[in-house]
Amino acid sequence: MAHNNQANTLNTTITSIEILELLEELDGARVTEIAERMDAPKSTIHGHLMTLKTKQFVIKRGDIYCLGPGLLRLGNHVRTRKEEFVLAREFTEKLFEETGFRSTFVAEMEGKAVFIHTASGNRMRWAHERLGSRLNLHNTSFGKAILAEMPRSRVEQILDRFGMPQETEHTITDREVLFSELEMISEQGYAVNHEENIKDLHAIGVAATEQSGNVIGGFSITGPKNSFTDSEKKRQLADIVTKLVNEYELELSLA
C-alpha cells in the first residue's frame, strides 16, 4: 500500500510540473486548453492549478492561468546560491561591455541549456532569454560548446532523450555531422551558431568547466548575422569570449 501511495504522489508531482512547463510554452492558458493538451479531466487540472496558485507558482488573470512570482523567487534563489552562478553574472556583464553584443550565461541541467544571466544594456530582453528558459544544446553556440566538453556517451544520451528538432533550415539534424562539428569545437575552443535556432541570429559560445573537467555552463554573445560574417572579426570576438571564460574559470578556482 505504501508503494502505491508513493507512486501516486510522484505522478501528482509530475502532472504539476508538466502543467507549469505547458504554461511556459503557451505563455498562459485556460483550464480547458491545458486539459485538452494533457488529455486529462478538467477537474484534475483545476485541482492542480488551485494548489499551485496557493504558493503563487501560478496566477490567474481572468480565466487564463500564467506562471507566478513564486517561481521567480525559487529561480533567483538558485541563481544566487551557487558560487559559480554568482560570479558568472559579473562575467556576463563584462562580456557585454567588451563586445557590445548581447551576452548570456547558461547552465546545463538535465540535457538542456538553462538561462541564468543575460546582459544587453538598455535593449529589450528577448523572450527566450528569460531566467529559467530552456533551449536545446545541439543548435545553440553555448549548447554545442557544452556538448564538446562531454564524453560521447553522455551526448548520445541527451540526443536520445530530446532528439535533434529542426528549428531553422540551418539546424544540424544528423548526429554524425554534429559529432564532427563537436570535434572541431573541441580543437578551436569555441562554437558558432549560424541561424541554427533562430533565423538571422548568429552567436559565439564557449563552455566553462571546473578544474575537474566537469561542465559548469556556457557563455555566449549573440547578434545579427552580418556582425559575424567577417572571419577575422569573428575570430577576434571568439578570442575575447575565450579569454573572459578563462578568467572566470581561474577566479572560480581561486575562490
Secondary structure as UniProt FT lines:
FT   HELIX           2..26
FT   HELIX           31..38
FT   HELIX           42..54
FT   TURN            55..56
FT   STRAND          58..61
FT   TURN            62..63
FT   STRAND          64..67
FT   HELIX           69..81
FT   HELIX           83..99
FT   STRAND          102..109
FT   TURN            110..111
FT   STRAND          112..119
FT   TURN            121..122
FT   HELIX           127..129
FT   TURN            131..132
FT   STRAND          134..135
FT   TURN            138..139
FT   HELIX           141..147
FT   TURN            148..149
FT   HELIX           152..162
FT   TURN            169..170
FT   HELIX           175..188
FT   STRAND          191..194
FT   TURN            199..200
FT   STRAND          201..209
FT   TURN            211..212
FT   STRAND          215..224
FT   HELIX           225..227
FT   HELIX           231..254
//
